[in-house]
Amino acid sequence: MPSETGFTDYRVAADRAADVESEQRTGRFVDPRLAQTVFGEWVCQWAGALDVSAATWAKV
């Protein structure tokens, strides 16, 4: 994971690191790099995951 910046002091940074580690252990961590996905790329991934008939796609 890339570094985060902008913490006001060591304790605030350490608290954030502990939060991230906890989120990773419990499966609640959302990688901020995922927000860098270009919309068109996301649409292709989303459309590929759909299970619809060709007739449904023809209506779009």
TORKOL-4160 file (C-alpha; in steps of 0.2 Angstrom, whole numbers, padded with zeros to 4 digits, m for minus):
60
<pt num="1" X="0000" Y="0000" Z="0000"/>
<pt num="2" X="0007" Y="0017" Z="m0004"/>
<pt num="3" X="0011" Y="0029" Z="0010"/>
<pt num="4" X="m0001" Y="0042" Z="0017"/>
<pt num="5" X="0004" Y="0059" Z="0021"/>
<pt num="6" X="m0002" Y="0074" Z="0030"/>
<pt num="7" X="m0002" Y="0068" Z="0048"/>
<pt num="8" X="0000" Y="0081" Z="0062"/>
<pt num="9" X="0011" Y="0070" Z="0073"/>
<pt num="10" X="0018" Y="0053" Z="0076"/>
<pt num="11" X="0003" Y="0047" Z="0087"/>
<pt num="12" X="m0010" Y="0052" Z="0073"/>
<pt num="13" X="0000" Y="0042" Z="0060"/>
<pt num="14" X="0002" Y="0027" Z="0072"/>
<pt num="15" X="m0016" Y="0027" Z="0075"/>
<pt num="16" X="m0020" Y="0027" Z="0057"/>
<pt num="17" X="m0008" Y="0013" Z="0054"/>
<pt num="18" X="m0016" Y="0003" Z="0067"/>
<pt num="19" X="m0033" Y="0006" Z="0060"/>
<pt num="20" X="m0028" Y="0000" Z="0043"/>
<pt num="21" X="m0020" Y="m0016" Z="0050"/>
<pt num="22" X="m0036" Y="m0019" Z="0059"/>
<pt num="23" X="m0047" Y="m0016" Z="0044"/>
<pt num="24" X="m0036" Y="m0028" Z="0034"/>
<pt num="25" X="m0037" Y="m0042" Z="0047"/>
<pt num="26" X="m0056" Y="m0040" Z="0047"/>
<pt num="27" X="m0058" Y="m0039" Z="0029"/>
<pt num="28" X="m0065" Y="m0021" Z="0029"/>
<pt num="29" X="m0050" Y="m0012" Z="0021"/>
<pt num="30" X="m0054" Y="m0003" Z="0005"/>
<pt num="31" X="m0038" Y="0000" Z="m0005"/>
<pt num="32" X="m0038" Y="0018" Z="m0010"/>
<pt num="33" X="m0029" Y="0014" Z="m0026"/>
<pt num="34" X="m0046" Y="0006" Z="m0032"/>
<pt num="35" X="m0053" Y="0023" Z="m0033"/>
<pt num="36" X="m0040" Y="0026" Z="m0047"/>
<pt num="37" X="m0049" Y="0015" Z="m0059"/>
<pt num="38" X="m0055" Y="0024" Z="m0075"/>
<pt num="39" X="m0074" Y="0024" Z="m0077"/>
<pt num="40" X="m0073" Y="0016" Z="m0094"/>
<pt num="41" X="m0062" Y="0002" Z="m0088"/>
<pt num="42" X="m0074" Y="0000" Z="m0073"/>
<pt num="43" X="m0089" Y="m0001" Z="m0085"/>
<pt num="44" X="m0080" Y="m0015" Z="m0095"/>
<pt num="45" X="m0077" Y="m0025" Z="m0079"/>
<pt num="46" X="m0095" Y="m0022" Z="m0073"/>
<pt num="47" X="m0103" Y="m0027" Z="m0089"/>
<pt num="48" X="m0092" Y="m0043" Z="m0090"/>
<pt num="49" X="m0098" Y="m0048" Z="m0073"/>
<pt num="50" X="m0117" Y="m0047" Z="m0078"/>
<pt num="51" X="m0126" Y="m0063" Z="m0083"/>
<pt num="52" X="m0139" Y="m0056" Z="m0096"/>
<pt num="53" X="m0144" Y="m0062" Z="m0113"/>
<pt num="54" X="m0139" Y="m0055" Z="m0129"/>
<pt num="55" X="m0157" Y="m0049" Z="m0131"/>
<pt num="56" X="m0156" Y="m0039" Z="m0116"/>
<pt num="57" X="m0139" Y="m0031" Z="m0122"/>
<pt num="58" X="m0148" Y="m0027" Z="m0138"/>
<pt num="59" X="m0160" Y="m0016" Z="m0129"/>
<pt num="60" X="m0147" Y="m0005" Z="m0122"/>
